[in-house]
Amino acid sequence: MKRTWLLFAQAVTVLLAAYFVVATLKPEWLNKRATSLGGVVSIVEAPAGAPALPSPGMPGSLSVPAKKASPAVVSINTSKAAQRHPRSNDPWFRFFFGDQDDQPQVGLGSGVIVSPDGYILTNNHVVEGADEIEVTLNDSRHARGKVIGTDPDTDLAVLKIELDKLPVIVLGDSDALQVGDQVLAIGNPFGVGQTVTSGIVSALGRNQLGINNFENFIQTDAAINPGNSGGALIDVNGNLQGINTAIYSRSGGSMGIGFAIPVSMAKIVLEGIVKEGQVRRGWIGVEPSDLSPELAETFGVKADAGVIITGVLQNGPAAKAGIRPGDVITAVGEKKTDNVQALLTAVAGLKPGSTARFALQRGSDKMELDVMPGLRPKSPVRQAPTQPE
């Protein structure tokens, strides 16, 4: 009996010692869990609300999260055949206009490996129209990238590569981010090689920028430059918080205002594209406008907040639910709708065919209606942002 108890005590001691060593040297191993999106994409997620871990080494150093995330950030090189004029071989055409440039158009961007199956998240404008896509890993391995699908509404795209032993980034909880949190941006700016820059979260929920149809950007002052598009925005634990997408710039370079798509939105796009080839979004068939005193007076409504509906599609989901022109939608489910972009995003997040509760005001009366959204029609092709990096 004593011998058995001694063996048990020794085993527990060894396990506790091993746990202590891992917690000290590799704390991230204890903070991630393997999951799958819709049963089709294997990913690694950090536990919700995981606290920031102190970085060992020099005080203030962010080397640990940088080393953890950098292997999963890739460089993406694209090429597109040159568009030849139909008469480029005509001697008279060449006499007046000269020889046309037959060199292929090349592009540069970044991406993030989010699954051991080889799935990569990047921006749609990085790969849009590309004939060939080459992905270069941080360990210098190369692979041809295949476009699995794109979502122009959020400017996201999903690629796939066929390589073994791929490094995978841990997905964080972007809904828990706060203004002032430290973040790092990782990518390949100007093609100089993988680069890490640091900053803070400057703002959350940025929209109405005219970049994408669905906007809920993380704003950061971490330097983002051409070539960073599609790269990773990570926290101090090395977990992915966003996909770097655009900057505000008058010079083409970083001016301290960069935007990233939250990983919470990116996961929805990843699952939709891999599982169904598209992202299924809700749609109710209304023409919304930001509430103004003039519109409120025109429609005789007493609301001071919300989105006013100026038109309703006949036989659309909203019309069938009883929504009328002049109604002011103040909330969709638990989400307040203070502007058109907020309403668009809230409705798009609804599952087509599943009833949702809408709070609205009609005249001076507050009411609630159950609306069954349909499937949002595909948006027309948009031009790439003027400052896509």
N, C-alpha and C positions, 0 to 999 in steps of 0.2 A: 504493500500500500504506500509506504514511504517512498519507494522507488518511483512509483507512478506519479505521485504528487511532485517529486523533485523534477521529473522530466517535464511535467506540465508547467511548473514554475519557470524552468529554463526556457521553454518554448515561448512563453508569454514575454519573458525578458528580452529574448532575441527579436520578437516582433515589435515590441515597444521601441527597442533601439533602432531597428530599421525604419520605423515610422518617424522617429526623431531626426534621423539622417536625411530622409527624403524631405521632411518639412523644412529642414534647414537649407539644404543644397538645391532642391528642386521643388519648391512650393507649388509651382504651377501644375505639377502632376496631380496634386490633390484637389485642384480647383477646376477640373474639366471633366465633362461626362459625355460619353458617346451617345448620340441620338440620331434620329433620322427624320427628315421632313417628308411627311406624307408617305413614308415607307419606301421612298425612291432615292433619296439623297442622304448618304451618311455624312454627318457633320460632327464637330466637337464643340460643345457649348460650355461656357463657364456658368457655375451656379448663379441664379439671380441674386443680386444684392451682395455679391462677394466683395469683401473689403479690400482696399488697396494694401498691397503687401510692401513692407519696407525693402528697398533695394540694398543688397550688400555692396561692399566696395566703398568707393569714395563718396563722401556726403554730396547729395544732390545729383549723383550720376543716374542716368537713365539707360545705362548700358544693358541691364538685364532684360527689360521689355524689348529693347531694340534687337538684341540677339535672339530672343524668343520668337519674334514675329518675322524678322527679315528673311529667313529661308523660304517662307511661303509667299513672298511678294516677287512677282516675275516681271520681266520686261517683254513688251509686245511690239513686234515690228510687222508692219503691214505693207503690202504693195498692191497697186491697182494699175491695170493696163492703161496706157495713155489713150485718150479719146482722139482718134484721127479724123480729120475732116474728110468727107466723102470725095473731095476733089484734090486731096493732097498729092496725088500722083500726076495730076494734070500739069504739063510744063508751063502753061500760061498762069495757072494758079501759083505755082512755085516762083515764077518770075516776079509776080506782084507781091506775094506774101512771104516768100522765102520758104526754106525747108521747115516743115513742122517737127516739133520735138517729139520723138518716139519713145523717150525715156519713161518708164513706169513711174507713177506717183507713189511716193513712200510716206508712211506715217509712223508715229512713235507713241507709245503709251505704256501703261502698267496694268497689272492685274493681281488678283489674290487667289491662291489655291485654298478652297474652302472645303474640299472633300478628298479623302484618300482615293476616291474613284476617278480623280483627275478633273473635276469640275472647277472652273475658274470664273470668278466674277470680275467684270470690267465695265467700262462705259460703252454704250452703243456707238457714240461718235468716234470711238477709237477704232472699231472694226467695221463700221458701216461702209458698204460698197467694196470691201477688200476682196481681192482675188486670192491672195495668199497671206497666211498669218503664221508668223514664227514666234514661238514662245521660248524665252531664255530664262532658265532658273538661276538662282543666286550661286549655285554650285557649278555653273557654266554648262550644264546640260541643255540640249536644244530639243524641241519637238514641234511638229506642225500642229497648229490649233484648229479645231473644227468648231464652227459656230453652231451651238445647239438651239439657240433662239435669242431674240432680242425683244426689248420692251422700250420703244421710243418714248412712251409716256413718262417714264422715269429715267430715261437715258442709261439703262442698264442692259448688259448682255451677258450670256453664259457661254463659255467656251469649254472644250474638253480636250485633254491631251492624254496620250497613251504612254506613260512611263511608270516604272516601279519605284517603290519606296519614296513616295512624294511627301514632302513636308506639308503639314496642314495647319492653318491658323485657327486659333480658338475664337469662337464667336462670343462677343460680350453682350451686355444688356444696354442697348443705347437708350432705352426709356429711363434708365436710372442716371444718365448723365446730368450734370449740373453745370451751370455757367461758372467758370473759374477752374474746372477740372483740367489737369495737365493732360496733353495729348501729344502724340508723335505722328508725323506724316512720313510715309515711306513710299518711294517710287524711283523712277529713272528720269529726272528732269534733264531736258536738252540732250539726252543720250550720253551723259557723262558717266553713267554707272549708278548703281543703287545708292541712294542718298537718304539720310534720316534728318528731319528737321523737327524742332519742338515748339510748342506754344500752349495755349489754353483754349478751352471752349469759350468763344466770345459771345455766342447767342445760340438759342435753340428755336426750332420751329419756324425758321425763315421761309417765307413764301412770297407770292406775288412778285417774283423776280423776272418772270417771263422766260425762264430757262427751260423748264419742263412743264408738262400738263399737271403733274402731281408733284408738289414741292413741300418738303418738310425738312429743310436742310439744317445740318449742324454747321454753324459758322465758327471758323477758327483763324487764329493769326499765325499758325504754323506755316512756314513758307511753302507754297505750292506753285509750281511753275510748269510750262509746257513739257509734257512727258510724264507728269505726275498723274494725269487723268487715269482713273481705274485703279490707282494704288490704294494703300491701306491707311486709315486713320485709326490709331490704336491708343489704348489707355496705358496707365503706368503698370498694369499687370501684363501687358503685351497682348491683350484681347482686342479683336477687331470691333470697332465702334461705328465705322462708316467707310464708304467708298468715295475717295476724293474725286470731285467732278468738275468744279468750275472756280474761277476767281473773278473778283472785280479788279480791273486793271485798265489804266490809261496808256500804259507803256508796253503791255504784253508780258510783263514780269510780275512777280509777287509784290503786292502793296499792303499785305497784312490782312486781307479779307478773302478768305477761301471758303468754299462750301463743299460739304460731304453729304452723301445720301446715307441716312441711318441704317445700320445693319438690320433693324427690325423690318424696314421696308424691303431691303435687299433679300431677306430670307423668303418673303412672300413671293417675290419675283422669281427667285431660284426654284422654289417648289413648283410654281405654276408652269414655268418653261420646261422643266425636266419631266414633270408628270403629264402635262396636257399640251405642251407646245405653245402655250400662251398663258397670260395672266387673266383670270376671270374676275372682272370687276362689276360692281353693282351700277345700275343706271335706272333713273326714274322718269326721265323725259320731261324736264322742266327747263325754262329759261330764267336763270337767277340773276339778280343784280344786288350790289351792295346797297343797303338801306340808306336813304338820304331823306332829309325833311321834305324835299320836293316830291319824291316818289311816295312817301308816307301820306302826304296831303292828297296826291292824285288818287290813291287807292283808298283813302279814308281809313287808314290803320293808325292805331295809337301806340304802336311799338316803338321803342327807342334802341333796340338791339336785335340783330338777326340778319337774315338774308331774305329779301322780298322776291316773290315769284311774279315775274311779269308776263310769263307765258307758260301754258301747259299743253303738252302734246296730246291730241285727241286719241283716246283709247290706250294711252301709255300707262305705265304703272302708277304714276302720281294721280292721273285723272281717275283711274279706277278706284283709287283709295279715297278720293274726295277732295284732293288738294285743288285749290282754285287760284286764278290770277289775283294778286293782292294779298295772298297769305304770306305771313312772315315766318320762316322756319328758324327756330331758335336753338334746336338741338336734334341730333340724330342719335338715338340710344342715349349713352352717357356723355357724348361728345357735343360740346357747345359749338354753334356755327355763327361766328361773328362776322365772317366775310365769305365771299363766293368761293375762294380757294379752300377754306375750311369745310364748306358744304360739299364741294367736289371731292375732297379727300375722304370725308366721312362716308359719303354715299359709295364711292369706289371701293371702300373697305368692306362693304356689305356683301354677303353671299347671295348671288342671284337665286331667286326661288325661295328664299327664307325671309319670313316676315320680320320687319323692324319697326320700332316705335319712334314716330316723329312728333316732336313738340313744336307747336306753332301758335301764332296769334292771328285771329281773323277779326278785323275791326278792333274792338276793345275786349274781345273774348279770347281767353287762352284755352287751348284744347290739345288733344293728342289723337293721332291717327296711326293705324297700322298699315304700313306700305310694304308690298312684296316687290322688291326691285327685280328688273330684268338684267340681261347680260349687256354690258356696255358695248356699243359698236366700236369697231376699230377706228382709231384716230388717223387722219391723213398724215402722210410722211412730213416730218418737220425738218427744217434746216438745222444744221449743227449750231450750237451757241457761238456768238461772235467771239467770246473769250472762253473756249471750251476747257482750258487748263486751269 
